[in-house]
């Protein structure tokens, strides 16, 4: 009798990896953009992604989730809801309405500045930073500095995707990091 082949069970990480779409030469020639929109638009996969990002923190004290402009808002907002804590955005300079502190950082070409409302983080609060993707680490390092300047304690920085070949962890060696899918 012929045996049926063993069932292949995909992990959540595999499912997310399979759904992420590579967009070559976006936003500039030579960059392969990891498009997570197919993960977000799938009702099952979006929920699974939020679970996998939140689960390690369900029994930890997290006072606030900080999400980074812009896809970090989508993931971070849902993670904050799941954890039952507040959400704070780190935005590109000029977008937040109230008084801000700012942090500049260098990119491969040029520089960028991110901002945080000056009253957004209570000193001593336990902060989880969420972003969609770790590339060189400059953006999340700047976000982490903003949080620390207000006295927040960063318990971890978590990403849905990490591009390990860009060695972003080197920029974030002071922090505990985690990522769901690593390329
Ligand atoms: P970095 O500061 O180099 O770690 O860049 C991280 C930020 O840029 C994240 O907020 C990502 O959304 C975005 N990013 C950088 N590179 C990519 C890429 N290849 N695909 C998608 N997003 C990217």
Backbone and ligand atoms as CSV (ligand in chain L), in Angstrom:
chain,resi,resn,atom,element,x,y,z
A,1,UNK,N,N,0.836,-1.204,0.000
A,1,UNK,CA,C,0.000,0.000,0.000
A,1,UNK,C,C,0.875,1.260,0.000
A,2,UNK,N,N,0.454,2.218,-0.817
A,2,UNK,CA,C,1.236,3.452,-0.888
A,2,UNK,C,C,1.005,4.315,0.355
A,3,UNK,N,N,2.108,4.785,0.923
A,3,UNK,CA,C,1.959,5.672,2.090
A,3,UNK,C,C,1.800,7.108,1.599
A,4,UNK,N,N,0.896,7.869,2.236
A,4,UNK,CA,C,0.786,9.283,1.847
A,4,UNK,C,C,1.988,10.043,2.416
A,5,UNK,N,N,2.462,11.059,1.698
A,5,UNK,CA,C,3.631,11.801,2.173
A,5,UNK,C,C,3.317,12.500,3.498
A,6,UNK,N,N,4.349,12.687,4.364
A,6,UNK,CA,C,4.079,13.329,5.650
A,6,UNK,C,C,3.547,14.747,5.450
A,7,UNK,N,N,2.622,15.130,6.327
A,7,UNK,CA,C,2.053,16.486,6.267
A,7,UNK,C,C,3.140,17.496,6.597
A,8,UNK,N,N,3.259,18.516,5.770
A,8,UNK,CA,C,4.205,19.590,6.049
A,8,UNK,C,C,3.491,20.634,6.896
A,9,UNK,N,N,3.950,20.829,8.118
A,9,UNK,CA,C,3.331,21.891,8.900
A,9,UNK,C,C,4.251,23.102,8.913
A,10,UNK,N,N,3.716,24.200,8.446
A,10,UNK,CA,C,4.500,25.436,8.405
A,10,UNK,C,C,4.419,26.130,9.747
A,11,UNK,N,N,5.540,26.679,10.191
A,11,UNK,CA,C,5.505,27.511,11.389
A,11,UNK,C,C,4.916,28.880,11.014
A,12,UNK,N,N,4.526,29.627,12.015
A,12,UNK,CA,C,4.032,30.993,11.754
A,12,UNK,C,C,5.121,31.798,11.047
A,13,UNK,N,N,6.357,31.574,11.491
A,13,UNK,CA,C,7.484,32.301,10.884
A,13,UNK,C,C,7.569,31.987,9.385
A,14,UNK,N,N,7.395,30.694,9.040
A,14,UNK,CA,C,7.415,30.305,7.613
A,14,UNK,C,C,6.278,30.983,6.850
A,15,UNK,N,N,5.107,30.990,7.472
A,15,UNK,CA,C,3.943,31.583,6.787
A,15,UNK,C,C,4.168,33.070,6.529
A,16,UNK,N,N,4.745,33.752,7.525
A,16,UNK,CA,C,4.998,35.190,7.361
A,16,UNK,C,C,6.053,35.399,6.275
A,17,UNK,N,N,7.104,34.608,6.350
A,17,UNK,CA,C,8.179,34.713,5.352
A,17,UNK,C,C,7.627,34.493,3.932
A,18,UNK,N,N,6.761,33.487,3.803
A,18,UNK,CA,C,6.194,33.190,2.482
A,18,UNK,C,C,5.312,34.315,1.963
A,19,UNK,N,N,4.696,35.054,2.887
A,19,UNK,CA,C,3.773,36.114,2.464
A,19,UNK,C,C,4.496,37.421,2.145
A,20,UNK,N,N,5.675,37.626,2.737
A,20,UNK,CA,C,6.387,38.895,2.499
A,20,UNK,C,C,6.848,38.936,1.046
A,21,UNK,N,N,6.596,40.087,0.422
A,21,UNK,CA,C,6.877,40.226,-1.016
A,21,UNK,C,C,8.126,41.086,-1.200
A,22,UNK,N,N,9.028,40.607,-2.038
A,22,UNK,CA,C,10.217,41.390,-2.389
A,22,UNK,C,C,9.875,42.347,-3.517
A,23,UNK,N,N,10.163,43.620,-3.315
A,23,UNK,CA,C,9.956,44.600,-4.387
A,23,UNK,C,C,11.328,45.181,-4.744
A,24,UNK,N,N,11.904,44.721,-5.869
A,24,UNK,CA,C,13.240,45.211,-6.216
A,24,UNK,C,C,13.233,46.677,-6.602
A,25,UNK,N,N,14.343,47.345,-6.284
A,25,UNK,CA,C,14.568,48.744,-6.693
A,25,UNK,C,C,13.530,49.710,-6.126
A,26,UNK,N,N,13.037,49.443,-4.921
A,26,UNK,CA,C,12.148,50.394,-4.242
A,26,UNK,C,C,12.701,50.645,-2.846
A,27,UNK,N,N,12.775,51.897,-2.373
A,27,UNK,CA,C,12.418,53.145,-3.059
A,27,UNK,C,C,13.524,53.674,-3.969
A,28,UNK,N,N,14.687,52.963,-3.989
A,28,UNK,CA,C,15.799,53.418,-4.844
A,28,UNK,C,C,16.374,52.208,-5.565
A,29,UNK,N,N,17.047,52.420,-6.701
A,29,UNK,CA,C,17.710,51.302,-7.369
A,29,UNK,C,C,18.657,50.578,-6.407
A,30,UNK,N,N,18.642,49.270,-6.448
A,30,UNK,CA,C,19.550,48.476,-5.616
A,30,UNK,C,C,18.962,48.023,-4.289
A,31,UNK,N,N,17.861,48.645,-3.832
A,31,UNK,CA,C,17.221,48.239,-2.571
A,31,UNK,C,C,16.131,47.200,-2.887
A,32,UNK,N,N,16.151,46.108,-2.145
A,32,UNK,CA,C,15.039,45.149,-2.255
A,32,UNK,C,C,14.117,45.400,-1.065
A,33,UNK,N,N,12.963,45.982,-1.349
A,33,UNK,CA,C,12.032,46.357,-0.289
A,33,UNK,C,C,11.240,45.137,0.146
A,34,UNK,N,N,11.223,44.875,1.457
A,34,UNK,CA,C,10.447,43.759,2.008
A,34,UNK,C,C,9.051,44.280,2.319
A,35,UNK,N,N,8.103,43.943,1.476
A,35,UNK,CA,C,6.741,44.477,1.592
A,35,UNK,C,C,5.894,43.560,2.483
A,36,UNK,N,N,5.526,44.081,3.664
A,36,UNK,CA,C,4.750,43.259,4.612
A,36,UNK,C,C,3.241,43.422,4.430
A,37,UNK,N,N,2.826,44.209,3.435
A,37,UNK,CA,C,1.381,44.448,3.251
A,37,UNK,C,C,0.581,43.154,3.077
A,38,UNK,N,N,1.121,42.132,2.368
A,38,UNK,CA,C,0.341,40.879,2.266
A,38,UNK,C,C,0.142,40.186,3.621
A,39,UNK,N,N,1.031,40.438,4.581
A,39,UNK,CA,C,0.837,39.888,5.937
A,39,UNK,C,C,-0.304,40.638,6.621
A,40,UNK,N,N,-0.291,41.962,6.479
A,40,UNK,CA,C,-1.282,42.794,7.168
A,40,UNK,C,C,-2.694,42.591,6.605
A,41,UNK,N,N,-2.782,42.349,5.291
A,41,UNK,CA,C,-4.117,42.287,4.661
A,41,UNK,C,C,-4.777,40.918,4.808
A,42,UNK,N,N,-4.032,39.926,5.289
A,42,UNK,CA,C,-4.582,38.583,5.499
A,42,UNK,C,C,-5.073,38.494,6.948
A,43,UNK,N,N,-6.384,38.316,7.124
A,43,UNK,CA,C,-6.949,38.427,8.491
A,43,UNK,C,C,-6.359,37.395,9.443
A,44,UNK,N,N,-6.029,36.200,8.940
A,44,UNK,CA,C,-5.472,35.153,9.816
A,44,UNK,C,C,-4.001,35.461,10.116
A,45,UNK,N,N,-3.272,35.807,9.056
A,45,UNK,CA,C,-1.831,36.017,9.209
A,45,UNK,C,C,-1.520,37.266,10.036
A,46,UNK,N,N,-2.329,38.308,9.853
A,46,UNK,CA,C,-2.138,39.525,10.657
A,46,UNK,C,C,-2.283,39.185,12.141
A,47,UNK,N,N,-3.321,38.423,12.447
A,47,UNK,CA,C,-3.551,38.037,13.843
A,47,UNK,C,C,-2.392,37.185,14.367
A,48,UNK,N,N,-1.930,36.245,13.519
A,48,UNK,CA,C,-0.810,35.391,13.942
A,48,UNK,C,C,0.446,36.221,14.172
A,49,UNK,N,N,0.683,37.183,13.297
A,49,UNK,CA,C,1.874,38.040,13.442
A,49,UNK,C,C,1.814,38.835,14.749
A,50,UNK,N,N,0.637,39.338,15.081
A,50,UNK,CA,C,0.496,40.105,16.335
A,50,UNK,C,C,0.688,39.180,17.542
A,51,UNK,N,N,0.171,37.955,17.430
A,51,UNK,CA,C,0.372,36.988,18.522
A,51,UNK,C,C,1.848,36.689,18.718
A,52,UNK,N,N,2.540,36.430,17.622
A,52,UNK,CA,C,3.944,36.020,17.736
A,52,UNK,C,C,4.803,37.177,18.267
A,53,UNK,N,N,4.431,38.404,17.923
A,53,UNK,CA,C,5.175,39.568,18.441
A,53,UNK,C,C,4.851,39.823,19.918
A,54,UNK,N,N,3.614,39.555,20.314
A,54,UNK,CA,C,3.165,39.901,21.677
A,54,UNK,C,C,3.445,38.814,22.703
A,55,UNK,N,N,3.353,37.544,22.275
A,55,UNK,CA,C,3.386,36.428,23.231
A,55,UNK,C,C,4.536,36.492,24.240
A,56,UNK,N,N,5.780,36.808,23.813
A,56,UNK,CA,C,6.873,36.812,24.796
A,56,UNK,C,C,6.692,37.842,25.927
A,57,UNK,N,N,5.752,38.780,25.731
A,57,UNK,CA,C,5.612,39.871,26.707
A,57,UNK,C,C,4.307,39.794,27.501
A,58,UNK,N,N,3.524,38.731,27.270
A,58,UNK,CA,C,2.207,38.644,27.906
A,58,UNK,C,C,2.306,38.638,29.430
A,59,UNK,N,N,3.380,38.035,29.953
A,59,UNK,CA,C,3.518,37.978,31.416
A,59,UNK,C,C,4.607,38.905,31.939
A,60,UNK,N,N,4.968,39.884,31.123
A,60,UNK,CA,C,5.966,40.867,31.555
A,60,UNK,C,C,5.262,42.191,31.831
A,61,UNK,N,N,5.954,43.027,32.609
A,61,UNK,CA,C,5.383,44.347,32.871
A,61,UNK,C,C,5.778,45.285,31.733
A,62,UNK,N,N,4.855,45.576,30.862
A,62,UNK,CA,C,5.098,46.558,29.795
A,62,UNK,C,C,4.140,47.717,30.038
A,63,UNK,N,N,4.685,48.914,30.241
A,63,UNK,CA,C,3.828,50.077,30.479
A,63,UNK,C,C,3.381,50.709,29.173
A,64,UNK,N,N,4.292,50.687,28.201
A,64,UNK,CA,C,3.963,51.359,26.945
A,64,UNK,C,C,4.706,50.700,25.783
A,65,UNK,N,N,4.008,50.623,24.643
A,65,UNK,CA,C,4.650,50.181,23.405
A,65,UNK,C,C,4.955,51.427,22.584
A,66,UNK,N,N,6.192,51.532,22.137
A,66,UNK,CA,C,6.578,52.601,21.220
A,66,UNK,C,C,6.684,52.017,19.819
A,67,UNK,N,N,5.933,52.589,18.886
A,67,UNK,CA,C,5.973,52.139,17.491
A,67,UNK,C,C,6.649,53.191,16.638
A,68,UNK,N,N,7.409,52.727,15.644
A,68,UNK,CA,C,8.186,53.649,14.813
A,68,UNK,C,C,7.495,53.860,13.459
A,69,UNK,N,N,7.438,55.127,13.054
A,69,UNK,CA,C,6.865,55.594,11.792
A,69,UNK,C,C,7.354,54.723,10.623
A,70,UNK,N,N,6.503,54.173,9.788
A,70,UNK,CA,C,5.050,54.210,9.861
A,70,UNK,C,C,4.468,52.809,10.073
A,71,UNK,N,N,5.135,51.780,9.548
A,71,UNK,CA,C,4.566,50.430,9.701
A,71,UNK,C,C,4.646,49.952,11.146
A,72,UNK,N,N,5.555,50.551,11.918
A,72,UNK,CA,C,5.629,50.240,13.343
A,72,UNK,C,C,4.388,50.692,14.092
A,73,UNK,N,N,3.624,51.642,13.506
A,73,UNK,CA,C,2.374,52.072,14.143
A,73,UNK,C,C,1.316,50.963,14.033
A,74,UNK,N,N,1.314,50.315,12.868
A,74,UNK,CA,C,0.273,49.289,12.619
A,74,UNK,C,C,0.528,48.094,13.539
A,75,UNK,N,N,1.781,47.636,13.541
A,75,UNK,CA,C,2.119,46.470,14.368
A,75,UNK,C,C,2.108,46.849,15.850
A,76,UNK,N,N,2.744,47.970,16.167
A,76,UNK,CA,C,2.876,48.379,17.573
A,76,UNK,C,C,1.524,48.685,18.198
A,77,UNK,N,N,0.628,49.286,17.433
A,77,UNK,CA,C,-0.701,49.592,17.967
A,77,UNK,C,C,-1.447,48.318,18.341
A,78,UNK,N,N,-1.358,47.328,17.457
A,78,UNK,CA,C,-2.053,46.057,17.724
A,78,UNK,C,C,-1.391,45.302,18.886
A,79,UNK,N,N,-0.063,45.370,18.969
A,79,UNK,CA,C,0.650,44.709,20.081
A,79,UNK,C,C,0.253,45.375,21.407
A,80,UNK,N,N,0.179,46.700,21.411
A,80,UNK,CA,C,-0.201,47.420,22.638
A,80,UNK,C,C,-1.609,47.010,23.069
A,81,UNK,N,N,-2.509,46.905,22.109
A,81,UNK,CA,C,-3.886,46.496,22.408
A,81,UNK,C,C,-3.884,45.102,23.037
A,82,UNK,N,N,-3.090,44.201,22.436
A,82,UNK,CA,C,-3.016,42.809,22.932
A,82,UNK,C,C,-2.426,42.761,24.345
A,83,UNK,N,N,-1.426,43.595,24.586
A,83,UNK,CA,C,-0.768,43.585,25.900
A,83,UNK,C,C,-1.544,44.404,26.937
A,84,UNK,N,N,-2.521,45.162,26.461
A,84,UNK,CA,C,-3.301,45.991,27.388
A,84,UNK,C,C,-2.512,47.168,27.925
A,85,UNK,N,N,-1.673,47.743,27.066
A,85,UNK,CA,C,-0.920,48.915,27.524
A,85,UNK,C,C,-1.069,50.056,26.516
A,86,UNK,N,N,-0.459,51.189,26.829
A,86,UNK,CA,C,-0.575,52.358,25.967
A,86,UNK,C,C,0.340,52.276,24.752
A,87,UNK,N,N,0.091,53.170,23.807
A,87,UNK,CA,C,0.908,53.230,22.590
A,87,UNK,C,C,1.420,54.646,22.395
A,88,UNK,N,N,2.692,54.740,22.017
A,88,UNK,CA,C,3.322,56.041,21.766
A,88,UNK,C,C,4.041,55.976,20.413
A,89,UNK,N,N,3.794,56.944,19.524
A,89,UNK,CA,C,4.485,56.946,18.244
A,89,UNK,C,C,5.795,57.743,18.263
A,90,UNK,N,N,6.827,57.176,17.642
A,90,UNK,CA,C,8.016,57.950,17.270
A,90,UNK,C,C,7.818,58.279,15.797
A,91,UNK,N,N,7.776,59.601,15.496
A,91,UNK,CA,C,7.446,60.008,14.128
A,91,UNK,C,C,8.601,60.738,13.464
A,92,UNK,N,N,8.508,60.831,12.154
A,92,UNK,CA,C,9.462,61.668,11.435
A,92,UNK,C,C,9.249,63.105,11.891
A,93,UNK,N,N,10.344,63.846,11.948
A,93,UNK,CA,C,10.312,65.240,12.393
A,93,UNK,C,C,9.209,66.042,11.684
A,94,UNK,N,N,8.517,66.874,12.467
A,94,UNK,CA,C,7.526,67.777,11.873
A,94,UNK,C,C,6.116,67.221,11.817
A,95,UNK,N,N,5.898,66.010,12.278
A,95,UNK,CA,C,4.568,65.396,12.162
A,95,UNK,C,C,3.771,65.411,13.463
A,96,UNK,N,N,4.471,65.472,14.598
A,96,UNK,CA,C,3.758,65.422,15.876
A,96,UNK,C,C,3.329,66.827,16.285
A,97,UNK,N,N,2.105,66.973,16.824
A,97,UNK,CA,C,1.569,68.314,17.030
A,97,UNK,C,C,2.097,69.064,18.255
A,98,UNK,N,N,2.480,68.333,19.303
A,98,UNK,CA,C,2.826,68.992,20.579
A,98,UNK,C,C,4.346,69.176,20.642
A,99,UNK,N,N,4.844,69.683,21.809
A,99,UNK,CA,C,6.296,69.908,21.971
A,99,UNK,C,C,7.037,68.579,21.905
A,100,UNK,N,N,8.138,68.573,21.188
A,100,UNK,CA,C,8.854,67.314,20.922
A,100,UNK,C,C,10.315,67.389,21.337
A,101,UNK,N,N,10.901,66.237,21.586
A,101,UNK,CA,C,12.355,66.109,21.564
A,101,UNK,C,C,12.695,65.394,20.257
A,102,UNK,N,N,13.894,65.685,19.743
A,102,UNK,CA,C,14.266,65.139,18.437
A,102,UNK,C,C,15.606,64.426,18.505
A,103,UNK,N,N,15.806,63.495,17.620
A,103,UNK,CA,C,17.074,62.766,17.537
A,103,UNK,C,C,17.406,62.560,16.057
A,104,UNK,N,N,18.607,63.000,15.685
A,104,UNK,CA,C,19.045,62.809,14.295
A,104,UNK,C,C,19.969,61.607,14.205
A,105,UNK,N,N,20.003,60.995,13.052
A,105,UNK,CA,C,20.902,59.860,12.828
A,105,UNK,C,C,21.289,59.833,11.364
A,106,UNK,N,N,22.398,59.187,11.072
A,106,UNK,CA,C,22.871,59.177,9.684
A,106,UNK,C,C,22.343,57.945,8.956
A,107,UNK,N,N,22.014,58.150,7.708
A,107,UNK,CA,C,21.608,57.061,6.829
A,107,UNK,C,C,22.787,56.772,5.906
A,108,UNK,N,N,22.620,55.770,5.054
A,108,UNK,CA,C,23.681,55.463,4.096
A,108,UNK,C,C,24.040,56.726,3.291
A,109,UNK,N,N,22.998,57.447,2.878
A,109,UNK,CA,C,23.205,58.735,2.214
A,109,UNK,C,C,22.360,59.753,2.961
A,110,UNK,N,N,23.001,60.726,3.593
A,110,UNK,CA,C,22.266,61.793,4.259
A,110,UNK,C,C,21.927,61.482,5.703
A,111,UNK,N,N,20.898,62.201,6.203
A,111,UNK,CA,C,20.531,62.073,7.618
A,111,UNK,C,C,19.016,62.119,7.754
A,112,UNK,N,N,18.564,61.715,8.927
A,112,UNK,CA,C,17.132,61.712,9.205
A,112,UNK,C,C,16.918,62.151,10.650
A,113,UNK,N,N,15.729,62.661,10.944
A,113,UNK,CA,C,15.423,63.064,12.324
A,113,UNK,C,C,14.067,62.496,12.719
A,114,UNK,N,N,14.034,61.897,13.910
A,114,UNK,CA,C,12.763,61.402,14.443
A,114,UNK,C,C,12.430,62.178,15.713
A,115,UNK,N,N,11.143,62.157,16.062
A,115,UNK,CA,C,10.671,62.992,17.175
A,115,UNK,C,C,9.707,62.215,18.059
A,116,UNK,N,N,9.634,62.703,19.310
A,116,UNK,CA,C,8.764,62.086,20.315
A,116,UNK,C,C,8.183,63.222,21.158
A,117,UNK,N,N,6.902,63.157,21.479
A,117,UNK,CA,C,6.334,64.167,22.375
A,117,UNK,C,C,7.086,64.165,23.698
A,118,UNK,N,N,7.369,65.356,24.200
A,118,UNK,CA,C,8.240,65.458,25.390
A,118,UNK,C,C,7.619,64.877,26.654
A,119,UNK,N,N,6.285,64.689,26.634
A,119,UNK,CA,C,5.618,64.120,27.823
A,119,UNK,C,C,5.103,62.696,27.578
A,120,UNK,N,N,5.612,62.049,26.510
A,120,UNK,CA,C,5.021,60.762,26.090
A,120,UNK,C,C,5.418,59.585,26.968
A,121,UNK,N,N,6.590,59.673,27.607
A,121,UNK,CA,C,7.097,58.540,28.389
A,121,UNK,C,C,7.311,59.008,29.831
A,122,UNK,N,N,6.721,58.291,30.777
A,122,UNK,CA,C,6.969,58.625,32.195
A,122,UNK,C,C,8.310,58.047,32.609
A,123,UNK,N,N,9.127,58.829,33.358
A,123,UNK,CA,C,10.421,58.290,33.799
A,123,UNK,C,C,10.226,56.970,34.544
A,124,UNK,N,N,11.069,56.005,34.221
A,124,UNK,CA,C,11.005,54.691,34.885
A,124,UNK,C,C,10.044,53.716,34.233
A,125,UNK,N,N,9.273,54.166,33.234
A,125,UNK,CA,C,8.318,53.222,32.641
A,125,UNK,C,C,9.028,52.189,31.772
A,126,UNK,N,N,8.400,51.021,31.727
A,126,UNK,CA,C,8.960,49.872,30.998
A,126,UNK,C,C,8.438,49.931,29.562
A,127,UNK,N,N,9.369,50.037,28.618
A,127,UNK,CA,C,8.993,50.321,27.232
A,127,UNK,C,C,9.391,49.163,26.323
A,128,UNK,N,N,8.443,48.762,25.477
A,128,UNK,CA,C,8.728,47.805,24.398
A,128,UNK,C,C,8.674,48.579,23.089
A,129,UNK,N,N,9.766,48.535,22.310
A,129,UNK,CA,C,9.777,49.219,21.007
A,129,UNK,C,C,9.457,48.187,19.920
A,130,UNK,N,N,8.554,48.578,19.008
A,130,UNK,CA,C,8.138,47.675,17.925
A,130,UNK,C,C,8.356,48.377,16.586
A,131,UNK,N,N,8.985,47.680,15.651
A,131,UNK,CA,C,9.052,48.186,14.273
A,131,UNK,C,C,8.891,47.022,13.309
A,132,UNK,N,N,8.616,47.358,12.062
A,132,UNK,CA,C,8.407,46.280,11.088
A,132,UNK,C,C,9.719,45.612,10.715
A,133,UNK,N,N,10.803,46.415,10.593
A,133,UNK,CA,C,11.998,45.848,9.978
A,133,UNK,C,C,13.275,46.464,10.525
A,134,UNK,N,N,14.236,45.604,10.837
A,134,UNK,CA,C,15.580,46.061,11.232
A,134,UNK,C,C,16.490,45.949,10.016
A,135,UNK,N,N,16.966,47.111,9.552
A,135,UNK,CA,C,17.935,47.124,8.450
A,135,UNK,C,C,19.289,47.509,9.051
A,136,UNK,N,N,19.694,48.771,8.966
A,136,UNK,CA,C,20.986,49.175,9.553
A,136,UNK,C,C,20.878,49.457,11.053
A,137,UNK,N,N,19.661,49.603,11.544
A,137,UNK,CA,C,19.456,49.845,12.984
A,137,UNK,C,C,19.460,51.316,13.369
A,138,UNK,N,N,19.730,52.213,12.424
A,138,UNK,CA,C,19.810,53.641,12.754
A,138,UNK,C,C,18.502,54.198,13.297
A,139,UNK,N,N,17.392,53.810,12.677
A,139,UNK,CA,C,16.083,54.347,13.082
A,139,UNK,C,C,15.721,53.885,14.487
A,140,UNK,N,N,15.883,52.596,14.733
A,140,UNK,CA,C,15.480,52.115,16.066
A,140,UNK,C,C,16.450,52.585,17.143
A,141,UNK,N,N,17.731,52.774,16.798
A,141,UNK,CA,C,18.680,53.314,17.787
A,141,UNK,C,C,18.272,54.739,18.156
A,142,UNK,N,N,17.859,55.527,17.174
A,142,UNK,CA,C,17.420,56.907,17.452
A,142,UNK,C,C,16.142,56.895,18.299
A,143,UNK,N,N,15.219,55.985,17.977
A,143,UNK,CA,C,13.978,55.877,18.762
A,143,UNK,C,C,14.312,55.492,20.208
A,144,UNK,N,N,15.242,54.561,20.366
A,144,UNK,CA,C,15.638,54.108,21.709
A,144,UNK,C,C,16.260,55.268,22.496
A,145,UNK,N,N,17.070,56.071,21.816
A,145,UNK,CA,C,17.686,57.221,22.498
A,145,UNK,C,C,16.629,58.215,22.969
A,146,UNK,N,N,15.613,58.448,22.127
A,146,UNK,CA,C,14.532,59.363,22.527
A,146,UNK,C,C,13.837,58.856,23.789
A,147,UNK,N,N,13.533,57.558,23.804
A,147,UNK,CA,C,12.845,56.961,24.963
A,147,UNK,C,C,13.711,57.121,26.213
A,148,UNK,N,N,14.995,56.860,26.064
A,148,UNK,CA,C,15.895,56.939,27.231
A,148,UNK,C,C,16.087,58.379,27.700
A,149,UNK,N,N,16.072,59.320,26.766
A,149,UNK,CA,C,16.207,60.732,27.166
A,149,UNK,C,C,15.040,61.161,28.055
A,150,UNK,N,N,13.887,60.514,27.903
A,150,UNK,CA,C,12.731,60.827,28.757
A,150,UNK,C,C,12.690,59.932,29.991
A,151,UNK,N,N,13.699,59.089,30.159
A,151,UNK,CA,C,13.777,58.260,31.368
A,151,UNK,C,C,13.099,56.909,31.254
A,152,UNK,N,N,12.672,56.529,30.041
A,152,UNK,CA,C,12.060,55.202,29.853
A,152,UNK,C,C,13.105,54.100,29.900
A,153,UNK,N,N,12.668,52.919,30.343
A,153,UNK,CA,C,13.571,51.757,30.389
A,153,UNK,C,C,13.141,50.790,29.296
A,154,UNK,N,N,14.048,50.543,28.360
A,154,UNK,CA,C,13.685,49.710,27.205
A,154,UNK,C,C,13.881,48.245,27.570
A,155,UNK,N,N,12.782,47.499,27.573
A,155,UNK,CA,C,12.920,46.086,27.942
A,155,UNK,C,C,13.332,45.250,26.732
A,156,UNK,N,N,12.913,45.679,25.549
A,156,UNK,CA,C,13.305,44.950,24.335
A,156,UNK,C,C,12.893,45.768,23.111
A,157,UNK,N,N,13.575,45.507,22.006
A,157,UNK,CA,C,13.141,46.061,20.714
A,157,UNK,C,C,12.813,44.856,19.848
A,158,UNK,N,N,11.581,44.811,19.339
A,158,UNK,CA,C,11.179,43.636,18.561
A,158,UNK,C,C,10.749,44.035,17.149
A,159,UNK,N,N,11.145,43.212,16.186
A,159,UNK,CA,C,10.896,43.479,14.763
A,159,UNK,C,C,10.173,42.289,14.147
A,160,UNK,N,N,9.343,42.565,13.153
A,160,UNK,CA,C,8.759,41.450,12.402
A,160,UNK,C,C,9.823,40.839,11.486
A,161,UNK,N,N,10.678,41.700,10.919
A,161,UNK,CA,C,11.676,41.253,9.942
A,161,UNK,C,C,13.044,41.813,10.300
A,162,UNK,N,N,14.072,40.993,10.136
A,162,UNK,CA,C,15.454,41.471,10.314
A,162,UNK,C,C,16.268,41.125,9.068
A,163,UNK,N,N,16.961,42.121,8.541
A,163,UNK,CA,C,17.887,41.875,7.426
A,163,UNK,C,C,19.274,41.728,8.045
A,164,UNK,N,N,19.619,40.499,8.417
A,164,UNK,CA,C,20.814,40.287,9.254
A,164,UNK,C,C,22.113,40.648,8.510
A,165,UNK,N,N,22.058,40.603,7.173
A,165,UNK,CA,C,23.260,40.901,6.385
A,165,UNK,C,C,23.634,42.391,6.444
A,166,UNK,N,N,22.753,43.211,7.015
A,166,UNK,CA,C,23.083,44.640,7.179
A,166,UNK,C,C,23.644,44.940,8.570
A,167,UNK,N,N,23.723,43.915,9.410
A,167,UNK,CA,C,24.373,43.993,10.729
A,167,UNK,C,C,23.831,45.136,11.596
A,168,UNK,N,N,22.523,45.344,11.542
A,168,UNK,CA,C,21.898,46.395,12.357
A,168,UNK,C,C,22.074,46.178,13.853
A,169,UNK,N,N,22.266,44.929,14.258
A,169,UNK,CA,C,22.433,44.644,15.693
A,169,UNK,C,C,23.629,45.372,16.285
A,170,UNK,N,N,24.638,45.633,15.438
A,170,UNK,CA,C,25.835,46.355,15.922
A,170,UNK,C,C,25.469,47.731,16.472
A,171,UNK,N,N,24.461,48.371,15.854
A,171,UNK,CA,C,24.015,49.702,16.293
A,171,UNK,C,C,23.161,49.646,17.543
A,172,UNK,N,N,22.775,48.425,17.943
A,172,UNK,CA,C,21.799,48.270,19.027
A,172,UNK,C,C,22.320,47.328,20.101
A,173,UNK,N,N,23.641,47.322,20.274
A,173,UNK,CA,C,24.248,46.312,21.153
A,173,UNK,C,C,23.867,46.510,22.630
A,174,UNK,N,N,23.338,47.694,22.978
A,174,UNK,CA,C,22.941,47.940,24.380
A,174,UNK,C,C,21.570,47.367,24.711
A,175,UNK,N,N,20.873,46.862,23.712
A,175,UNK,CA,C,19.481,46.472,23.930
A,175,UNK,C,C,19.245,45.003,23.632
A,176,UNK,N,N,18.203,44.460,24.272
A,176,UNK,CA,C,17.761,43.113,23.944
A,176,UNK,C,C,16.910,43.221,22.676
A,177,UNK,N,N,17.217,42.385,21.697
A,177,UNK,CA,C,16.513,42.455,20.411
A,177,UNK,C,C,15.861,41.115,20.097
A,178,UNK,N,N,14.754,41.179,19.342
A,178,UNK,CA,C,14.174,39.942,18.823
A,178,UNK,C,C,13.545,40.240,17.466
A,179,UNK,N,N,13.500,39.213,16.611
A,179,UNK,CA,C,12.846,39.383,15.317
A,179,UNK,C,C,12.188,38.068,14.934
A,180,UNK,N,N,11.063,38.199,14.228
A,180,UNK,CA,C,10.258,37.012,13.897
A,180,UNK,C,C,10.836,36.285,12.697
A,181,UNK,N,N,11.147,37.011,11.644
A,181,UNK,CA,C,11.662,36.413,10.406
A,181,UNK,C,C,13.008,37.058,10.099
A,182,UNK,N,N,14.029,36.223,9.894
A,182,UNK,CA,C,15.373,36.756,9.640
A,182,UNK,C,C,15.833,36.354,8.234
A,183,UNK,N,N,16.319,37.344,7.492
A,183,UNK,CA,C,16.895,37.079,6.164
A,183,UNK,C,C,18.404,37.222,6.256
L,1,LIG,P1,P,17.221,51.159,9.416
L,1,LIG,O1,O,17.244,52.448,10.168
L,1,LIG,O2,O,18.273,51.086,8.348
L,1,LIG,O3,O,17.250,49.943,10.333
L,1,LIG,O4,O,15.861,51.124,8.605
L,1,LIG,C1,C,14.724,50.723,9.227
L,1,LIG,C2,C,13.491,51.409,8.728
L,1,LIG,O5,O,13.499,51.584,7.302
L,1,LIG,C3,C,12.309,50.548,9.064
L,1,LIG,O6,O,11.354,51.381,9.711
L,1,LIG,C4,C,11.810,49.988,7.760
L,1,LIG,O7,O,10.449,50.236,7.653
L,1,LIG,C5,C,12.563,50.735,6.654
L,1,LIG,N1,N,13.351,49.842,5.753
L,1,LIG,C6,C,14.694,49.864,5.586
L,1,LIG,N2,N,15.094,48.969,4.665
L,1,LIG,C7,C,13.976,48.336,4.253
L,1,LIG,C8,C,13.716,47.271,3.318
L,1,LIG,N3,N,14.696,46.667,2.617
L,1,LIG,N4,N,12.445,46.858,3.178
L,1,LIG,C9,C,11.440,47.439,3.876
L,1,LIG,N5,N,11.607,48.448,4.760
L,1,LIG,C10,C,12.852,48.904,4.941
